[in-house]
Amino acid sequence: MFKLKSIMILTEGGSNIGLGHVARCKALYDEAVAQGYEVEFIVNTSDEIIELLEQIDVQYVDWCNFSFIQNKIKNYHNLIVDSYLASKKVYEQLVQQAGHCLILDDLNRIDYPDDATVVNLSLEASESRDHYYSGKDYIILRKPFTESRHKTINKNVERVLITLGSAGNQSSQVLMESLAGHYPHIHFYVLLASDESVEKLYQGHIHRLDQLGSKGMMEQIIQADLVITAAGQTLLEIIRAQTPFIPIATADNQQNNISGLINGGLSEKVVHINSPMFDQEVLQQFERLLSYQERQKLSDDLNGLIDGNGSKRVIQLLINCGQD
């Protein structure tokens, strides 16, 4: 088996910009290590430490500068780069300096260098071309979500998970106030991206969740009858778990996922987090999904949509394209 001399993963994340990129890069790190490769993990962040990465050797460095690229990256490095912030010039420097560069992308953000391999991670495949791959086959999931588990749809909605990411703290509280008032018999579990207090909203059926690891998140999603979620990385994990969901658009780079949901018949409408009618629009979808038949149909439609082998395919692309 061909063995790469070195894989280097470059990404970004933290409390201000979210952890979606970090989560999927951690999944690639785990897959590459499991296959016997040596991997360096480097994160550009304003945080002192990212809890998600506490168990591995990680460097916290601003890698988006020419000095770092020139001194740190060599032609024997095979790069995986997942960034919403790096400029076209940074990518050009990375491709020029490294042995091979595989770029993870959500929405064809910029014109990437021709010599790089680009993988678009979304539910909807884009037009194929040389060194460009897209669609659900390449969706990267954290390890607990790669395993197949049977989802049981309960007759009644008794447990709801709210997870809107770093952009959604205020909106999460708006939802809790609205939903808790309408449905005092339902337990709502909310995951906030900061330490912001929600004590005033604790009424016996609203529960604040601390930051969860991948296994903890998997259990929360499996146990939930319904999830209100940002339309990013967490949405893809929810789809794999076959849990009914209400998607919320919280960032521009979720557009391909949103198109995939609508074109695939998985959602009639995706509510935007900045909508002036935000809580009313979510409430309308919530009322529809109280129906057992609606939730069962959605769960059935999600079955097998994402097969959990995306990390393996992306690492294989890195290997194969690096040999070209």
C-alpha positions as CSV (number, residue, x, y, z in Angstrom):
1,M,0.0,0.0,0.0
2,F,1.3,3.4,-1.0
3,K,2.3,5.4,2.1
4,L,2.3,9.1,2.3
5,K,5.4,10.6,4.0
6,S,3.3,13.2,5.7
7,I,-0.3,14.5,5.9
8,M,-0.8,18.0,7.2
9,I,-4.3,19.3,8.0
10,L,-4.9,23.0,8.0
11,T,-8.2,24.4,9.3
12,E,-9.8,27.0,11.5
13,G,-12.5,27.3,14.2
14,G,-13.4,28.3,17.6
15,S,-16.1,30.0,19.8
16,N,-16.4,32.9,17.4
17,I,-16.7,31.1,14.1
18,G,-17.9,27.6,15.0
19,L,-16.4,24.2,14.9
20,G,-17.8,22.6,11.8
21,H,-14.5,22.7,9.9
22,V,-12.6,21.4,13.0
23,A,-15.1,18.5,13.4
24,R,-14.8,17.2,9.9
25,C,-11.0,17.7,9.9
26,K,-10.8,15.7,13.1
27,A,-12.8,12.9,11.4
28,L,-10.2,12.9,8.5
29,Y,-7.4,12.9,11.1
30,D,-8.9,9.9,12.8
31,E,-9.3,8.1,9.5
32,A,-5.8,8.8,8.3
33,V,-4.2,7.8,11.6
34,A,-6.3,4.6,11.6
35,Q,-4.8,3.8,8.2
36,G,-1.3,4.2,9.5
37,Y,-0.4,7.7,8.3
38,E,1.6,10.3,10.2
39,V,-0.6,13.4,10.5
40,E,0.0,17.0,11.7
41,F,-3.1,18.9,12.8
42,I,-2.9,22.7,12.7
43,V,-5.7,25.1,13.6
44,N,-6.0,28.8,13.2
45,T,-8.1,30.0,16.2
46,S,-8.5,32.8,18.7
47,D,-9.3,30.2,21.4
48,E,-6.6,29.0,23.7
49,I,-7.7,25.4,23.3
50,I,-10.5,23.6,21.5
51,E,-12.0,20.9,23.7
52,L,-12.9,18.8,20.6
53,L,-9.2,18.3,20.0
54,E,-8.0,17.7,23.6
55,Q,-7.2,14.1,23.0
56,I,-4.8,14.6,20.1
57,D,-1.6,16.4,19.3
58,V,-2.6,19.7,17.7
59,Q,-0.9,23.0,17.0
60,Y,-2.7,26.4,17.3
61,V,-1.1,28.6,14.7
62,D,-2.1,31.3,12.2
63,W,-1.1,29.4,9.1
64,C,-2.5,31.9,6.6
65,N,0.7,33.8,6.2
66,F,3.6,33.4,3.7
67,S,6.3,33.1,6.4
68,F,4.6,30.0,7.9
69,I,3.9,28.5,4.5
70,Q,7.5,29.0,3.3
71,N,9.2,27.8,6.5
72,K,6.8,25.0,7.6
73,I,5.4,23.3,4.4
74,K,7.7,21.2,2.3
75,N,7.3,19.4,-1.0
76,Y,6.9,16.1,0.8
77,H,3.8,17.3,2.6
78,N,0.4,16.3,1.4
79,L,-2.1,19.0,2.6
80,I,-5.7,18.8,3.5
81,V,-7.0,22.4,3.8
82,D,-10.5,23.4,5.1
83,S,-10.9,27.1,5.4
84,Y,-13.6,29.8,4.9
85,L,-11.0,32.5,5.5
86,A,-7.9,31.7,3.4
87,S,-7.5,33.9,0.3
88,K,-6.8,32.7,-3.2
89,K,-3.2,33.9,-2.8
90,V,-2.8,31.8,0.3
91,Y,-4.1,28.7,-1.6
92,E,-1.7,29.4,-4.5
93,Q,1.2,29.6,-2.1
94,L,0.1,26.4,-0.4
95,V,-0.2,24.5,-3.7
96,Q,3.2,25.8,-4.9
97,Q,5.0,24.8,-1.7
98,A,3.4,21.4,-0.9
99,G,3.7,18.1,-2.6
100,H,-0.1,17.9,-3.1
101,C,-3.1,19.9,-1.8
102,L,-6.6,18.7,-1.3
103,I,-9.1,21.5,-0.5
104,L,-12.4,21.0,1.3
105,D,-15.0,23.4,0.2
106,D,-18.7,24.1,0.8
107,L,-19.8,26.5,-2.0
108,N,-17.0,27.1,-4.6
109,R,-16.0,30.1,-2.6
110,I,-13.0,31.1,-4.8
111,D,-11.2,30.0,-8.0
112,Y,-8.9,27.4,-6.5
113,P,-5.5,26.6,-8.1
114,D,-5.7,24.1,-11.0
115,D,-3.1,21.8,-9.5
116,A,-5.2,21.2,-6.3
117,T,-7.9,18.6,-5.7
118,V,-11.1,20.2,-4.6
119,V,-13.8,18.3,-2.7
120,N,-17.2,20.1,-2.3
121,L,-18.9,18.7,0.8
122,S,-22.7,19.0,0.4
123,L,-25.9,17.1,-0.2
124,E,-26.1,18.3,-3.8
125,A,-23.4,17.4,-6.4
126,S,-22.1,20.1,-8.7
127,E,-20.9,19.8,-12.3
128,S,-17.9,17.4,-12.4
129,R,-14.5,18.4,-13.8
130,D,-10.9,17.4,-13.5
131,H,-9.6,17.2,-9.9
132,Y,-13.1,18.4,-8.6
133,Y,-15.4,16.1,-6.6
134,S,-18.7,16.8,-5.0
135,G,-21.9,15.3,-3.5
136,K,-23.1,13.2,-0.6
137,D,-20.5,10.4,-1.2
138,Y,-17.8,12.7,0.1
139,I,-19.6,14.0,3.2
140,I,-17.4,13.6,6.2
141,L,-18.8,12.5,9.5
142,R,-17.3,12.0,12.9
143,K,-16.7,8.4,13.8
144,P,-19.8,7.7,15.9
145,F,-22.0,8.8,13.0
146,T,-20.3,6.4,10.6
147,E,-21.8,3.5,12.4
148,S,-25.3,2.3,11.3
149,R,-28.0,2.5,14.0
150,H,-31.7,2.0,13.8
151,K,-33.8,5.1,14.6
152,T,-37.2,4.5,16.3
153,I,-39.8,7.2,15.6
154,N,-42.0,7.6,18.7
155,K,-45.7,8.3,18.4
156,N,-45.4,11.6,20.3
157,V,-42.8,14.3,20.4
158,E,-41.5,14.4,23.9
159,R,-37.8,15.5,23.5
160,V,-36.5,18.2,21.2
161,L,-32.8,19.2,20.6
162,I,-32.0,22.8,19.6
163,T,-28.5,23.2,18.1
164,L,-27.9,26.4,16.0
165,G,-24.1,26.7,16.4
166,S,-22.1,29.9,17.1
167,A,-24.4,32.1,15.1
168,G,-27.5,31.0,17.0
169,N,-27.3,31.8,20.7
170,Q,-29.8,34.6,20.6
171,S,-32.1,32.8,18.2
172,S,-32.0,29.6,20.4
173,Q,-33.3,31.7,23.3
174,V,-36.1,33.2,21.2
175,L,-37.1,29.7,20.2
176,M,-37.0,28.4,23.7
177,E,-39.2,31.1,24.9
178,S,-41.7,30.6,22.1
179,L,-41.8,26.8,22.0
180,A,-41.8,26.4,25.8
181,G,-44.8,28.6,26.1
182,H,-46.7,26.6,23.4
183,Y,-45.6,23.1,24.5
184,P,-45.1,22.9,28.3
185,H,-45.2,19.1,28.1
186,I,-42.2,18.8,25.8
187,H,-38.6,18.7,27.1
188,F,-36.3,21.0,25.1
189,Y,-32.5,20.5,25.2
190,V,-30.5,23.4,24.0
191,L,-26.8,23.4,23.0
192,L,-25.3,26.9,23.1
193,A,-21.9,27.8,21.6
194,S,-20.9,30.0,24.5
195,D,-21.3,30.2,28.3
196,E,-24.2,32.6,28.0
197,S,-26.7,31.9,30.8
198,V,-30.2,30.7,30.2
199,E,-31.1,30.4,33.9
200,K,-34.2,32.6,33.5
201,L,-35.6,30.0,31.0
202,Y,-35.2,27.0,33.2
203,Q,-38.8,26.0,33.8
204,G,-38.4,22.2,34.4
205,H,-38.7,21.3,30.7
206,I,-35.9,23.4,29.3
207,H,-32.4,22.0,29.7
208,R,-29.0,23.6,28.9
209,L,-26.5,21.2,27.5
210,D,-22.7,21.6,28.0
211,Q,-20.4,21.2,25.0
212,L,-20.6,17.6,23.8
213,G,-18.1,15.3,22.3
214,S,-19.0,13.3,19.2
215,K,-20.4,10.3,21.2
216,G,-22.5,12.6,23.4
217,M,-23.8,14.5,20.4
218,M,-24.7,11.2,18.7
219,E,-26.7,10.1,21.8
220,Q,-28.6,13.4,22.0
221,I,-29.5,13.2,18.3
222,I,-30.6,9.6,18.6
223,Q,-32.7,10.3,21.7
224,A,-34.4,13.4,20.2
225,D,-37.8,13.0,18.5
226,L,-37.0,16.2,16.6
227,V,-34.0,18.5,16.1
228,I,-33.9,22.1,15.2
229,T,-30.5,22.6,13.6
230,A,-28.2,24.9,11.7
231,A,-27.9,23.7,8.1
232,G,-24.2,22.9,8.3
233,Q,-22.1,20.0,9.5
234,T,-24.5,19.0,12.3
235,L,-27.3,18.7,9.8
236,L,-25.4,16.0,7.9
237,E,-24.9,14.0,11.1
238,I,-28.6,14.3,11.9
239,I,-29.4,13.0,8.4
240,R,-27.1,10.0,9.0
241,A,-28.9,9.3,12.3
242,Q,-32.3,9.5,10.5
243,T,-33.7,11.9,13.1
244,P,-36.4,14.3,11.9
245,F,-35.2,17.9,11.8
246,I,-36.1,21.5,11.1
247,P,-33.2,23.1,9.2
248,I,-32.1,26.7,9.9
249,A,-29.9,28.7,7.5
250,T,-27.3,30.4,9.7
251,A,-24.4,31.0,7.2
252,D,-23.8,31.6,3.5
253,N,-21.7,28.4,3.1
254,Q,-24.8,26.3,3.8
255,Q,-26.4,27.1,0.5
256,N,-25.6,23.8,-1.3
257,N,-26.9,21.8,1.7
258,I,-30.1,23.9,1.6
259,S,-30.5,23.3,-2.2
260,G,-30.0,19.6,-1.6
261,L,-32.7,19.5,1.1
262,I,-35.3,21.3,-1.1
263,N,-34.4,19.6,-4.4
264,G,-34.3,16.2,-2.6
265,G,-37.8,16.8,-1.1
266,L,-36.5,16.7,2.4
267,S,-37.7,20.1,3.4
268,E,-40.3,22.4,1.9
269,K,-38.7,25.5,3.2
270,V,-35.5,26.4,5.1
271,V,-36.0,29.2,7.6
272,H,-33.3,31.9,7.6
273,I,-32.0,32.8,11.1
274,N,-32.4,36.6,10.3
275,S,-36.0,36.3,9.1
276,P,-38.2,38.9,10.8
277,M,-40.8,36.1,11.3
278,F,-38.1,33.6,12.5
279,D,-39.9,32.1,15.5
280,Q,-43.3,32.0,13.7
281,E,-41.8,30.2,10.7
282,V,-40.1,27.6,12.9
283,L,-43.3,27.1,14.9
284,Q,-45.2,26.4,11.7
285,Q,-42.8,23.7,10.7
286,F,-42.7,22.4,14.3
287,E,-46.5,21.9,14.3
288,R,-46.3,20.0,11.1
289,L,-43.7,17.6,12.4
290,L,-45.6,16.9,15.5
291,S,-47.4,14.4,13.2
292,Y,-46.1,10.9,13.6
293,Q,-46.7,10.2,10.0
294,E,-44.7,13.3,8.8
295,R,-41.7,12.4,11.1
296,Q,-41.8,8.7,10.1
297,K,-41.8,9.6,6.4
298,L,-38.9,12.0,6.8
299,S,-36.9,9.5,8.7
300,D,-37.5,6.9,6.0
301,D,-36.4,9.3,3.3
302,L,-33.2,9.9,5.2
303,N,-32.3,6.1,5.4
304,G,-29.1,5.5,3.5
305,L,-28.9,9.0,2.1
306,I,-25.4,9.4,3.6
307,D,-23.5,6.1,3.9
308,G,-20.8,7.2,6.4
309,N,-17.8,6.4,4.2
310,G,-17.0,9.9,3.1
311,S,-13.8,10.2,5.2
312,K,-12.4,7.0,3.6
313,R,-13.2,8.4,0.1
314,V,-11.5,11.7,0.8
315,I,-8.3,10.1,2.2
316,Q,-8.3,7.8,-0.9
317,L,-8.6,10.9,-3.2
318,L,-5.6,12.5,-1.4
319,I,-3.6,9.3,-2.0
320,N,-4.7,8.8,-5.6
321,C,-4.4,12.4,-6.7
322,G,-1.0,12.7,-5.0
323,Q,0.3,10.0,-7.2
324,D,-0.8,11.6,-10.5
